[in-house]
């Protein structure tokens, strides 16, 4: 990596690791539960579903996450542990059906009956035990690595930093087609496959710049998307921005969800 590229990436990471740019990123949902003073399990479950829904147009992601948490009455842990889940073939988000949500809830309930936090699961374990997918040693596990970035990184800006037993050094860049295109354009990978090996190669490239926190590079890639896209602007209190680039729209950035009025989030006592 040449000196100019390193400087560009470091500058973008510093500028775009800023909550102004992420008010309508899917991370806004677990952040909302933190703001309400919810328990760790509520935040984790919000992150599980926000990450699962994090594909498609940003307005659709926000709409469908809001529908889901409205259905859960903004008490996701109570909803999961109740065992009373909506379970039908109607769509909740694109090809995701309510029956798939119910299956994830069932696996989460089984997990939480004997564990206090999802932090003890690595990406491969979460893939199988929570999302119910088959083991795949080559899969980049984009949504899981994104969720792990949210929960582990602890600089107090965009990410939550609630998982304190996991090192930032062990995180892997969440790899999807947009991240791949940006990384390839910057010369961070020469691989053609969008697999785990490529995600690790991109992460290793960022470790040269941010050795203690390679996933800070995810914000640098976002900066590349902004500076090489349309006129995306950070969210401001007066309302959502206009003219977001196609990359930022797809990756869920810019805007501001209309949160429902605060509701109590403490867990209901179980019979």
Secondary structure, DSSP 8 states (H G I E B T S, - for coil): --HHHHHHHHHHHHHH-SGGG-TTSTHHHHHHHHHTT--HHHHHHHHHHHHHT-SS-HHHHHHHHHHHHHHTTT-HHHHHHH-----SSSEEETTEEHHHHHHHHHHHHHHHTT-S-GGG--HHHHHHHTT-----TT---HHHHHHHHHHH--SSSSS-----SS-GGG------HHHHHHHHHTTS------SHHHHHHHHHHHHTT-TT-GGGHHHHHHHHHHHTSS-----BTTB--S---HHHHHHT-SS----------S-----
